[in-house]
Amino acid sequence: MVNIVLNGKEITLESDMTVEEFLLKFGFELKFIALERDYEILPRNMWQEQTMGLGKKYEVVEFVGGG
């Protein structure tokens, strides 16, 4: 089991997964978000290789258009 905090909410994952798998599983539109892991931006090109278990605190920022 992997315990993380996502946007201030504690989440327990049954097993570790890549960052990209996690984001897709939870319904995030990948091209419209940025991800911070333990207070540092995690570059998009690392999402397929990095696992969620490597961090403890995540913040997802969604970009919204409008005016």
PDB file of N, CA, C, O and CB in Angstrom:
ATOM      1  N   MET A   1       0.842  -1.179   0.000  1.00  0.00           N
ATOM      2  CA  MET A   1       0.000   0.000   0.000  1.00  0.00           C
ATOM      3  C   MET A   1       0.888   1.244   0.000  1.00  0.00           C
ATOM      4  O   MET A   1       1.964   1.270   0.598  1.00  0.00           O
ATOM      5  CB  MET A   1      -0.958  -0.003   1.221  1.00  0.00           C
ATOM      6  N   VAL A   2       0.401   2.267  -0.689  1.00  0.00           N
ATOM      7  CA  VAL A   2       1.131   3.528  -0.806  1.00  0.00           C
ATOM      8  C   VAL A   2       0.229   4.641  -0.297  1.00  0.00           C
ATOM      9  O   VAL A   2      -0.892   4.807  -0.780  1.00  0.00           O
ATOM     10  CB  VAL A   2       1.584   3.798  -2.283  1.00  0.00           C
ATOM     11  N   ASN A   3       0.713   5.398   0.672  1.00  0.00           N
ATOM     12  CA  ASN A   3      -0.043   6.525   1.215  1.00  0.00           C
ATOM     13  C   ASN A   3       0.538   7.820   0.683  1.00  0.00           C
ATOM     14  O   ASN A   3       1.745   8.051   0.759  1.00  0.00           O
ATOM     15  CB  ASN A   3      -0.026   6.515   2.763  1.00  0.00           C
ATOM     16  N   ILE A   4      -0.338   8.668   0.140  1.00  0.00           N
ATOM     17  CA  ILE A   4       0.072   9.980  -0.367  1.00  0.00           C
ATOM     18  C   ILE A   4      -0.954  11.017   0.060  1.00  0.00           C
ATOM     19  O   ILE A   4      -2.026  10.680   0.562  1.00  0.00           O
ATOM     20  CB  ILE A   4       0.226   9.962  -1.918  1.00  0.00           C
ATOM     21  N   VAL A   5      -0.616  12.268  -0.143  1.00  0.00           N
ATOM     22  CA  VAL A   5      -1.561  13.366   0.043  1.00  0.00           C
ATOM     23  C   VAL A   5      -1.698  14.040  -1.317  1.00  0.00           C
ATOM     24  O   VAL A   5      -0.705  14.466  -1.906  1.00  0.00           O
ATOM     25  CB  VAL A   5      -1.080  14.389   1.167  1.00  0.00           C
ATOM     26  N   LEU A   6      -2.937  14.138  -1.816  1.00  0.00           N
ATOM     27  CA  LEU A   6      -3.211  14.773  -3.099  1.00  0.00           C
ATOM     28  C   LEU A   6      -4.110  15.971  -2.863  1.00  0.00           C
ATOM     29  O   LEU A   6      -5.249  15.822  -2.421  1.00  0.00           O
ATOM     30  CB  LEU A   6      -3.863  13.777  -4.095  1.00  0.00           C
ATOM     31  N   ASN A   7      -3.606  17.149  -3.155  1.00  0.00           N
ATOM     32  CA  ASN A   7      -4.362  18.396  -2.976  1.00  0.00           C
ATOM     33  C   ASN A   7      -4.967  18.486  -1.577  1.00  0.00           C
ATOM     34  O   ASN A   7      -6.116  18.895  -1.405  1.00  0.00           O
ATOM     35  CB  ASN A   7      -5.471  18.504  -4.030  1.00  0.00           C
ATOM     36  N   GLY A   8      -4.164  18.093  -0.575  1.00  0.00           N
ATOM     37  CA  GLY A   8      -4.592  18.192   0.818  1.00  0.00           C
ATOM     38  C   GLY A   8      -5.410  17.035   1.341  1.00  0.00           C
ATOM     39  O   GLY A   8      -5.781  17.038   2.515  1.00  0.00           O
ATOM     40  N   LYS A   9      -5.709  16.038   0.511  1.00  0.00           N
ATOM     41  CA  LYS A   9      -6.530  14.908   0.920  1.00  0.00           C
ATOM     42  C   LYS A   9      -5.681  13.636   0.950  1.00  0.00           C
ATOM     43  O   LYS A   9      -4.977  13.330  -0.012  1.00  0.00           O
ATOM     44  CB  LYS A   9      -7.738  14.737  -0.031  1.00  0.00           C
ATOM     45  N   GLU A  10      -5.752  12.893   2.068  1.00  0.00           N
ATOM     46  CA  GLU A  10      -4.996  11.656   2.185  1.00  0.00           C
ATOM     47  C   GLU A  10      -5.612  10.562   1.320  1.00  0.00           C
ATOM     48  O   GLU A  10      -6.825  10.356   1.328  1.00  0.00           O
ATOM     49  CB  GLU A  10      -4.933  11.206   3.645  1.00  0.00           C
ATOM     50  N   ILE A  11      -4.759   9.868   0.576  1.00  0.00           N
ATOM     51  CA  ILE A  11      -5.202   8.790  -0.312  1.00  0.00           C
ATOM     52  C   ILE A  11      -4.309   7.580  -0.091  1.00  0.00           C
ATOM     53  O   ILE A  11      -3.091   7.715   0.031  1.00  0.00           O
ATOM     54  CB  ILE A  11      -5.172   9.237  -1.810  1.00  0.00           C
ATOM     55  N   THR A  12      -4.915   6.396  -0.041  1.00  0.00           N
ATOM     56  CA  THR A  12      -4.168   5.149   0.048  1.00  0.00           C
ATOM     57  C   THR A  12      -4.360   4.388  -1.254  1.00  0.00           C
ATOM     58  O   THR A  12      -5.487   4.105  -1.657  1.00  0.00           O
ATOM     59  CB  THR A  12      -4.624   4.295   1.273  1.00  0.00           C
ATOM     60  N   LEU A  13      -3.250   4.059  -1.908  1.00  0.00           N
ATOM     61  CA  LEU A  13      -3.285   3.275  -3.138  1.00  0.00           C
ATOM     62  C   LEU A  13      -2.988   1.823  -2.793  1.00  0.00           C
ATOM     63  O   LEU A  13      -2.120   1.553  -1.963  1.00  0.00           O
ATOM     64  CB  LEU A  13      -2.268   3.820  -4.190  1.00  0.00           C
ATOM     65  N   GLU A  14      -3.688   0.893  -3.412  1.00  0.00           N
ATOM     66  CA  GLU A  14      -3.459  -0.522  -3.148  1.00  0.00           C
ATOM     67  C   GLU A  14      -2.069  -0.958  -3.581  1.00  0.00           C
ATOM     68  O   GLU A  14      -1.444  -1.801  -2.937  1.00  0.00           O
ATOM     69  CB  GLU A  14      -4.505  -1.362  -3.852  1.00  0.00           C
ATOM     70  N   SER A  15      -1.588  -0.375  -4.680  1.00  0.00           N
ATOM     71  CA  SER A  15      -0.242  -0.680  -5.158  1.00  0.00           C
ATOM     72  C   SER A  15       0.337   0.558  -5.818  1.00  0.00           C
ATOM     73  O   SER A  15      -0.392   1.473  -6.200  1.00  0.00           O
ATOM     74  CB  SER A  15      -0.254  -1.879  -6.147  1.00  0.00           C
ATOM     75  N   ASP A  16       1.644   0.575  -5.945  1.00  0.00           N
ATOM     76  CA  ASP A  16       2.300   1.713  -6.566  1.00  0.00           C
ATOM     77  C   ASP A  16       2.013   1.713  -8.071  1.00  0.00           C
ATOM     78  O   ASP A  16       1.759   0.662  -8.659  1.00  0.00           O
ATOM     79  CB  ASP A  16       3.825   1.681  -6.295  1.00  0.00           C
ATOM     80  N   MET A  17       2.055   2.870  -8.673  1.00  0.00           N
ATOM     81  CA  MET A  17       1.833   3.014 -10.114  1.00  0.00           C
ATOM     82  C   MET A  17       2.590   4.235 -10.578  1.00  0.00           C
ATOM     83  O   MET A  17       3.015   5.062  -9.770  1.00  0.00           O
ATOM     84  CB  MET A  17       0.311   3.131 -10.461  1.00  0.00           C
ATOM     85  N   THR A  18       2.756   4.346 -11.889  1.00  0.00           N
ATOM     86  CA  THR A  18       3.440   5.532 -12.390  1.00  0.00           C
ATOM     87  C   THR A  18       2.548   6.758 -12.176  1.00  0.00           C
ATOM     88  O   THR A  18       1.336   6.648 -11.993  1.00  0.00           O
ATOM     89  CB  THR A  18       3.805   5.367 -13.895  1.00  0.00           C
ATOM     90  N   VAL A  19       3.177   7.902 -12.206  1.00  0.00           N
ATOM     91  CA  VAL A  19       2.444   9.154 -12.053  1.00  0.00           C
ATOM     92  C   VAL A  19       1.390   9.278 -13.153  1.00  0.00           C
ATOM     93  O   VAL A  19       0.255   9.673 -12.886  1.00  0.00           O
ATOM     94  CB  VAL A  19       3.411  10.360 -12.088  1.00  0.00           C
ATOM     95  N   GLU A  20       1.764   8.943 -14.383  1.00  0.00           N
ATOM     96  CA  GLU A  20       0.816   9.026 -15.493  1.00  0.00           C
ATOM     97  C   GLU A  20      -0.368   8.087 -15.286  1.00  0.00           C
ATOM     98  O   GLU A  20      -1.509   8.488 -15.515  1.00  0.00           O
ATOM     99  CB  GLU A  20       1.514   8.701 -16.811  1.00  0.00           C
ATOM    100  N   GLU A  21      -0.126   6.855 -14.862  1.00  0.00           N
ATOM    101  CA  GLU A  21      -1.217   5.916 -14.603  1.00  0.00           C
ATOM    102  C   GLU A  21      -2.150   6.458 -13.524  1.00  0.00           C
ATOM    103  O   GLU A  21      -3.370   6.354 -13.645  1.00  0.00           O
ATOM    104  CB  GLU A  21      -0.659   4.544 -14.184  1.00  0.00           C
ATOM    105  N   PHE A  22      -1.581   7.031 -12.478  1.00  0.00           N
ATOM    106  CA  PHE A  22      -2.376   7.599 -11.397  1.00  0.00           C
ATOM    107  C   PHE A  22      -3.263   8.731 -11.904  1.00  0.00           C
ATOM    108  O   PHE A  22      -4.463   8.762 -11.628  1.00  0.00           O
ATOM    109  CB  PHE A  22      -1.466   8.104 -10.278  1.00  0.00           C
ATOM    110  N   LEU A  23      -2.667   9.657 -12.644  1.00  0.00           N
ATOM    111  CA  LEU A  23      -3.423  10.811 -13.129  1.00  0.00           C
ATOM    112  C   LEU A  23      -4.560  10.385 -14.056  1.00  0.00           C
ATOM    113  O   LEU A  23      -5.662  10.927 -13.974  1.00  0.00           O
ATOM    114  CB  LEU A  23      -2.494  11.784 -13.857  1.00  0.00           C
ATOM    115  N   LEU A  24      -4.300   9.426 -14.927  1.00  0.00           N
ATOM    116  CA  LEU A  24      -5.350   8.925 -15.823  1.00  0.00           C
ATOM    117  C   LEU A  24      -6.437   8.198 -15.040  1.00  0.00           C
ATOM    118  O   LEU A  24      -7.622   8.362 -15.331  1.00  0.00           O
ATOM    119  CB  LEU A  24      -4.749   7.986 -16.884  1.00  0.00           C
ATOM    120  N   LYS A  25      -6.054   7.406 -14.061  1.00  0.00           N
ATOM    121  CA  LYS A  25      -7.026   6.662 -13.248  1.00  0.00           C
ATOM    122  C   LYS A  25      -7.985   7.602 -12.524  1.00  0.00           C
ATOM    123  O   LYS A  25      -9.169   7.302 -12.369  1.00  0.00           O
ATOM    124  CB  LYS A  25      -6.299   5.774 -12.229  1.00  0.00           C
ATOM    125  N   PHE A  26      -7.457   8.745 -12.082  1.00  0.00           N
ATOM    126  CA  PHE A  26      -8.281   9.688 -11.346  1.00  0.00           C
ATOM    127  C   PHE A  26      -8.908  10.763 -12.230  1.00  0.00           C
ATOM    128  O   PHE A  26      -9.439  11.753 -11.727  1.00  0.00           O
ATOM    129  CB  PHE A  26      -7.463  10.337 -10.277  1.00  0.00           C
ATOM    130  N   GLY A  27      -8.845  10.567 -13.558  1.00  0.00           N
ATOM    131  CA  GLY A  27      -9.603  11.388 -14.489  1.00  0.00           C
ATOM    132  C   GLY A  27      -9.021  12.745 -14.853  1.00  0.00           C
ATOM    133  O   GLY A  27      -9.746  13.616 -15.334  1.00  0.00           O
ATOM    134  N   PHE A  28      -7.742  12.938 -14.636  1.00  0.00           N
ATOM    135  CA  PHE A  28      -7.137  14.220 -15.005  1.00  0.00           C
ATOM    136  C   PHE A  28      -6.842  14.255 -16.498  1.00  0.00           C
ATOM    137  O   PHE A  28      -6.405  13.258 -17.073  1.00  0.00           O
ATOM    138  CB  PHE A  28      -5.845  14.467 -14.199  1.00  0.00           C
ATOM    139  N   GLU A  29      -7.078  15.394 -17.119  1.00  0.00           N
ATOM    140  CA  GLU A  29      -6.751  15.632 -18.528  1.00  0.00           C
ATOM    141  C   GLU A  29      -5.290  16.056 -18.568  1.00  0.00           C
ATOM    142  O   GLU A  29      -4.962  17.191 -18.219  1.00  0.00           O
ATOM    143  CB  GLU A  29      -7.697  16.731 -19.184  1.00  0.00           C
ATOM    144  N   LEU A  30      -4.410  15.153 -18.992  1.00  0.00           N
ATOM    145  CA  LEU A  30      -2.970  15.348 -18.843  1.00  0.00           C
ATOM    146  C   LEU A  30      -2.427  16.618 -19.480  1.00  0.00           C
ATOM    147  O   LEU A  30      -1.493  17.220 -18.950  1.00  0.00           O
ATOM    148  CB  LEU A  30      -2.264  14.190 -19.419  1.00  0.00           C
ATOM    149  N   LYS A  31      -2.988  17.034 -20.595  1.00  0.00           N
ATOM    150  CA  LYS A  31      -2.416  18.203 -21.263  1.00  0.00           C
ATOM    151  C   LYS A  31      -2.815  19.525 -20.622  1.00  0.00           C
ATOM    152  O   LYS A  31      -2.315  20.578 -21.015  1.00  0.00           O
ATOM    153  CB  LYS A  31      -2.826  18.210 -22.702  1.00  0.00           C
ATOM    154  N   PHE A  32      -3.709  19.482 -19.640  1.00  0.00           N
ATOM    155  CA  PHE A  32      -4.164  20.710 -18.998  1.00  0.00           C
ATOM    156  C   PHE A  32      -3.795  20.795 -17.519  1.00  0.00           C
ATOM    157  O   PHE A  32      -4.431  21.534 -16.767  1.00  0.00           O
ATOM    158  CB  PHE A  32      -5.649  20.832 -19.146  1.00  0.00           C
ATOM    159  N   ILE A  33      -2.770  20.043 -17.090  1.00  0.00           N
ATOM    160  CA  ILE A  33      -2.393  20.083 -15.679  1.00  0.00           C
ATOM    161  C   ILE A  33      -0.886  20.231 -15.517  1.00  0.00           C
ATOM    162  O   ILE A  33      -0.107  19.971 -16.434  1.00  0.00           O
ATOM    163  CB  ILE A  33      -2.875  18.822 -14.961  1.00  0.00           C
ATOM    164  N   ALA A  34      -0.506  20.657 -14.323  1.00  0.00           N
ATOM    165  CA  ALA A  34       0.881  20.639 -13.859  1.00  0.00           C
ATOM    166  C   ALA A  34       0.868  19.883 -12.543  1.00  0.00           C
ATOM    167  O   ALA A  34      -0.124  19.904 -11.816  1.00  0.00           O
ATOM    168  CB  ALA A  34       1.485  22.105 -13.696  1.00  0.00           C
ATOM    169  N   LEU A  35       1.974  19.213 -12.240  1.00  0.00           N
ATOM    170  CA  LEU A  35       2.039  18.398 -11.036  1.00  0.00           C
ATOM    171  C   LEU A  35       3.234  18.799 -10.189  1.00  0.00           C
ATOM    172  O   LEU A  35       4.361  18.901 -10.674  1.00  0.00           O
ATOM    173  CB  LEU A  35       2.114  16.911 -11.392  1.00  0.00           C
ATOM    174  N   GLU A  36       2.958  19.022  -8.912  1.00  0.00           N
ATOM    175  CA  GLU A  36       4.004  19.322  -7.948  1.00  0.00           C
ATOM    176  C   GLU A  36       4.134  18.121  -7.017  1.00  0.00           C
ATOM    177  O   GLU A  36       3.135  17.626  -6.495  1.00  0.00           O
ATOM    178  CB  GLU A  36       3.691  20.635  -7.149  1.00  0.00           C
ATOM    179  N   ARG A  37       5.358  17.653  -6.810  1.00  0.00           N
ATOM    180  CA  ARG A  37       5.605  16.547  -5.878  1.00  0.00           C
ATOM    181  C   ARG A  37       6.572  17.039  -4.813  1.00  0.00           C
ATOM    182  O   ARG A  37       7.688  17.460  -5.120  1.00  0.00           O
ATOM    183  CB  ARG A  37       6.175  15.281  -6.619  1.00  0.00           C
ATOM    184  N   ASP A  38       6.143  16.982  -3.578  1.00  0.00           N
ATOM    185  CA  ASP A  38       6.958  17.427  -2.447  1.00  0.00           C
ATOM    186  C   ASP A  38       7.568  18.803  -2.710  1.00  0.00           C
ATOM    187  O   ASP A  38       8.769  19.013  -2.536  1.00  0.00           O
ATOM    188  CB  ASP A  38       8.066  16.408  -2.156  1.00  0.00           C
ATOM    189  N   TYR A  39       6.711  19.734  -3.135  1.00  0.00           N
ATOM    190  CA  TYR A  39       7.039  21.154  -3.310  1.00  0.00           C
ATOM    191  C   TYR A  39       7.934  21.457  -4.512  1.00  0.00           C
ATOM    192  O   TYR A  39       8.499  22.548  -4.594  1.00  0.00           O
ATOM    193  CB  TYR A  39       7.706  21.658  -2.075  1.00  0.00           C
ATOM    194  N   GLU A  40       8.071  20.517  -5.441  1.00  0.00           N
ATOM    195  CA  GLU A  40       8.833  20.762  -6.669  1.00  0.00           C
ATOM    196  C   GLU A  40       8.015  20.293  -7.865  1.00  0.00           C
ATOM    197  O   GLU A  40       7.371  19.245  -7.807  1.00  0.00           O
ATOM    198  CB  GLU A  40      10.214  20.037  -6.628  1.00  0.00           C
ATOM    199  N   ILE A  41       8.037  21.067  -8.953  1.00  0.00           N
ATOM    200  CA  ILE A  41       7.337  20.678 -10.173  1.00  0.00           C
ATOM    201  C   ILE A  41       7.976  19.406 -10.731  1.00  0.00           C
ATOM    202  O   ILE A  41       9.195  19.329 -10.882  1.00  0.00           O
ATOM    203  CB  ILE A  41       7.373  21.827 -11.227  1.00  0.00           C
ATOM    204  N   LEU A  42       7.149  18.419 -11.034  1.00  0.00           N
ATOM    205  CA  LEU A  42       7.628  17.192 -11.659  1.00  0.00           C
ATOM    206  C   LEU A  42       7.429  17.349 -13.166  1.00  0.00           C
ATOM    207  O   LEU A  42       6.292  17.429 -13.632  1.00  0.00           O
ATOM    208  CB  LEU A  42       6.872  15.918 -11.101  1.00  0.00           C
ATOM    209  N   PRO A  43       8.520  17.394 -13.930  1.00  0.00           N
ATOM    210  CA  PRO A  43       8.398  17.586 -15.376  1.00  0.00           C
ATOM    211  C   PRO A  43       7.550  16.492 -16.033  1.00  0.00           C
ATOM    212  O   PRO A  43       7.633  15.318 -15.669  1.00  0.00           O
ATOM    213  CB  PRO A  43       9.782  17.620 -16.014  1.00  0.00           C
ATOM    214  N   ARG A  44       6.755  16.895 -16.984  1.00  0.00           N
ATOM    215  CA  ARG A  44       5.835  15.992 -17.688  1.00  0.00           C
ATOM    216  C   ARG A  44       6.570  14.802 -18.305  1.00  0.00           C
ATOM    217  O   ARG A  44       6.020  13.701 -18.352  1.00  0.00           O
ATOM    218  CB  ARG A  44       5.080  16.756 -18.779  1.00  0.00           C
ATOM    219  N   ASN A  45       7.790  14.999 -18.775  1.00  0.00           N
ATOM    220  CA  ASN A  45       8.512  13.899 -19.414  1.00  0.00           C
ATOM    221  C   ASN A  45       8.942  12.816 -18.421  1.00  0.00           C
ATOM    222  O   ASN A  45       9.464  11.781 -18.834  1.00  0.00           O
ATOM    223  CB  ASN A  45       9.728  14.437 -20.134  1.00  0.00           C
ATOM    224  N   MET A  46       8.737  13.034 -17.138  1.00  0.00           N
ATOM    225  CA  MET A  46       9.077  12.043 -16.122  1.00  0.00           C
ATOM    226  C   MET A  46       7.856  11.277 -15.610  1.00  0.00           C
ATOM    227  O   MET A  46       8.005  10.334 -14.833  1.00  0.00           O
ATOM    228  CB  MET A  46       9.773  12.718 -14.963  1.00  0.00           C
ATOM    229  N   TRP A  47       6.653  11.668 -16.036  1.00  0.00           N
ATOM    230  CA  TRP A  47       5.435  11.059 -15.513  1.00  0.00           C
ATOM    231  C   TRP A  47       5.322   9.573 -15.837  1.00  0.00           C
ATOM    232  O   TRP A  47       4.728   8.829 -15.058  1.00  0.00           O
ATOM    233  CB  TRP A  47       4.238  11.780 -16.055  1.00  0.00           C
ATOM    234  N   GLN A  48       5.871   9.121 -16.956  1.00  0.00           N
ATOM    235  CA  GLN A  48       5.761   7.708 -17.335  1.00  0.00           C
ATOM    236  C   GLN A  48       6.750   6.825 -16.599  1.00  0.00           C
ATOM    237  O   GLN A  48       6.550   5.613 -16.520  1.00  0.00           O
ATOM    238  CB  GLN A  48       5.964   7.554 -18.820  1.00  0.00           C
ATOM    239  N   GLU A  49       7.809   7.401 -16.062  1.00  0.00           N
ATOM    240  CA  GLU A  49       8.831   6.586 -15.410  1.00  0.00           C
ATOM    241  C   GLU A  49       8.831   6.705 -13.888  1.00  0.00           C
ATOM    242  O   GLU A  49       9.260   5.775 -13.205  1.00  0.00           O
ATOM    243  CB  GLU A  49      10.178   6.966 -15.934  1.00  0.00           C
ATOM    244  N   GLN A  50       8.367   7.812 -13.348  1.00  0.00           N
ATOM    245  CA  GLN A  50       8.355   8.011 -11.899  1.00  0.00           C
ATOM    246  C   GLN A  50       7.108   7.384 -11.285  1.00  0.00           C
ATOM    247  O   GLN A  50       6.032   7.426 -11.881  1.00  0.00           O
ATOM    248  CB  GLN A  50       8.422   9.511 -11.556  1.00  0.00           C
ATOM    249  N   THR A  51       7.252   6.805 -10.099  1.00  0.00           N
ATOM    250  CA  THR A  51       6.096   6.212  -9.426  1.00  0.00           C
ATOM    251  C   THR A  51       5.607   7.119  -8.301  1.00  0.00           C
ATOM    252  O   THR A  51       6.344   7.963  -7.792  1.00  0.00           O
ATOM    253  CB  THR A  51       6.448   4.817  -8.873  1.00  0.00           C
ATOM    254  N   MET A  52       4.367   6.925  -7.936  1.00  0.00           N
ATOM    255  CA  MET A  52       3.751   7.743  -6.900  1.00  0.00           C
ATOM    256  C   MET A  52       4.423   7.533  -5.548  1.00  0.00           C
ATOM    257  O   MET A  52       4.474   8.457  -4.736  1.00  0.00           O
ATOM    258  CB  MET A  52       2.267   7.431  -6.798  1.00  0.00           C
ATOM    259  N   GLY A  53       4.935   6.341  -5.297  1.00  0.00           N
ATOM    260  CA  GLY A  53       5.552   6.028  -4.020  1.00  0.00           C
ATOM    261  C   GLY A  53       6.835   6.801  -3.743  1.00  0.00           C
ATOM    262  O   GLY A  53       7.335   6.785  -2.618  1.00  0.00           O
ATOM    263  N   LEU A  54       7.369   7.472  -4.750  1.00  0.00           N
ATOM    264  CA  LEU A  54       8.598   8.245  -4.556  1.00  0.00           C
ATOM    265  C   LEU A  54       8.342   9.579  -3.869  1.00  0.00           C
ATOM    266  O   LEU A  54       9.289  10.272  -3.497  1.00  0.00           O
ATOM    267  CB  LEU A  54       9.275   8.484  -5.888  1.00  0.00           C
ATOM    268  N   GLY A  55       7.088   9.946  -3.697  1.00  0.00           N
ATOM    269  CA  GLY A  55       6.748  11.217  -3.058  1.00  0.00           C
ATOM    270  C   GLY A  55       5.699  11.014  -1.985  1.00  0.00           C
ATOM    271  O   GLY A  55       5.122   9.934  -1.857  1.00  0.00           O
ATOM    272  N   LYS A  56       5.461  12.056  -1.220  1.00  0.00           N
ATOM    273  CA  LYS A  56       4.462  11.982  -0.165  1.00  0.00           C
ATOM    274  C   LYS A  56       3.323  12.974  -0.375  1.00  0.00           C
ATOM    275  O   LYS A  56       2.173  12.692  -0.040  1.00  0.00           O
ATOM    276  CB  LYS A  56       5.110  12.227   1.175  1.00  0.00           C
ATOM    277  N   LYS A  57       3.655  14.141  -0.935  1.00  0.00           N
ATOM    278  CA  LYS A  57       2.643  15.184  -1.079  1.00  0.00           C
ATOM    279  C   LYS A  57       2.600  15.653  -2.522  1.00  0.00           C
ATOM    280  O   LYS A  57       3.622  16.029  -3.096  1.00  0.00           O
ATOM    281  CB  LYS A  57       2.929  16.368  -0.130  1.00  0.00           C
ATOM    282  N   TYR A  58       1.408  15.628  -3.100  1.00  0.00           N
ATOM    283  CA  TYR A  58       1.207  16.019  -4.494  1.00  0.00           C
ATOM    284  C   TYR A  58       0.161  17.114  -4.586  1.00  0.00           C
ATOM    285  O   TYR A  58      -0.828  17.114  -3.853  1.00  0.00           O
ATOM    286  CB  TYR A  58       0.790  14.811  -5.346  1.00  0.00           C
ATOM    287  N   GLU A  59       0.393  18.037  -5.490  1.00  0.00           N
ATOM    288  CA  GLU A  59      -0.588  19.065  -5.813  1.00  0.00           C
ATOM    289  C   GLU A  59      -0.766  19.067  -7.318  1.00  0.00           C
ATOM    290  O   GLU A  59       0.208  19.149  -8.067  1.00  0.00           O
ATOM    291  CB  GLU A  59      -0.148  20.474  -5.287  1.00  0.00           C
ATOM    292  N   VAL A  60      -2.013  18.977  -7.761  1.00  0.00           N
ATOM    293  CA  VAL A  60      -2.326  19.038  -9.188  1.00  0.00           C
ATOM    294  C   VAL A  60      -2.995  20.373  -9.449  1.00  0.00           C
ATOM    295  O   VAL A  60      -3.963  20.743  -8.785  1.00  0.00           O
ATOM    296  CB  VAL A  60      -3.244  17.841  -9.637  1.00  0.00           C
ATOM    297  N   VAL A  61      -2.461  21.089 -10.427  1.00  0.00           N
ATOM    298  CA  VAL A  61      -3.028  22.374 -10.823  1.00  0.00           C
ATOM    299  C   VAL A  61      -3.600  22.200 -12.226  1.00  0.00           C
ATOM    300  O   VAL A  61      -2.893  21.803 -13.152  1.00  0.00           O
ATOM    301  CB  VAL A  61      -1.950  23.528 -10.775  1.00  0.00           C
ATOM    302  N   GLU A  62      -4.900  22.506 -12.370  1.00  0.00           N
ATOM    303  CA  GLU A  62      -5.573  22.389 -13.657  1.00  0.00           C
ATOM    304  C   GLU A  62      -5.688  23.781 -14.287  1.00  0.00           C
ATOM    305  O   GLU A  62      -6.088  24.744 -13.634  1.00  0.00           O
ATOM    306  CB  GLU A  62      -6.978  21.731 -13.493  1.00  0.00           C
ATOM    307  N   PHE A  63      -5.332  23.861 -15.560  1.00  0.00           N
ATOM    308  CA  PHE A  63      -5.427  25.117 -16.288  1.00  0.00           C
ATOM    309  C   PHE A  63      -6.813  25.222 -16.905  1.00  0.00           C
ATOM    310  O   PHE A  63      -7.293  24.276 -17.529  1.00  0.00           O
ATOM    311  CB  PHE A  63      -4.324  25.221 -17.377  1.00  0.00           C
ATOM    312  N   VAL A  64      -7.454  26.368 -16.732  1.00  0.00           N
ATOM    313  CA  VAL A  64      -8.803  26.593 -17.219  1.00  0.00           C
ATOM    314  C   VAL A  64      -8.804  27.829 -18.092  1.00  0.00           C
ATOM    315  O   VAL A  64      -8.275  28.868 -17.698  1.00  0.00           O
ATOM    316  CB  VAL A  64      -9.805  26.738 -16.053  1.00  0.00           C
ATOM    317  N   GLY A  65      -9.389  27.730 -19.267  1.00  0.00           N
ATOM    318  CA  GLY A  65      -9.490  28.894 -20.142  1.00  0.00           C
ATOM    319  C   GLY A  65     -10.697  29.719 -19.819  1.00  0.00           C
ATOM    320  O   GLY A  65     -11.608  29.270 -19.123  1.00  0.00           O
ATOM    321  N   GLY A  66     -10.701  30.894 -20.311  1.00  0.00           N
ATOM    322  CA  GLY A  66     -11.856  31.767 -20.079  1.00  0.00           C
ATOM    323  C   GLY A  66     -11.418  33.209 -20.074  1.00  0.00           C
ATOM    324  O   GLY A  66     -10.249  33.527 -20.293  1.00  0.00           O
ATOM    325  N   GLY A  67     -12.365  34.063 -19.824  1.00  0.00           N
ATOM    326  CA  GLY A  67     -11.983  35.468 -19.852  1.00  0.00           C
ATOM    327  C   GLY A  67     -12.951  36.347 -19.184  1.00  0.00           C
ATOM    328  O   GLY A  67     -12.751  37.561 -19.134  1.00  0.00           O
TER     329      GLY A  67
END
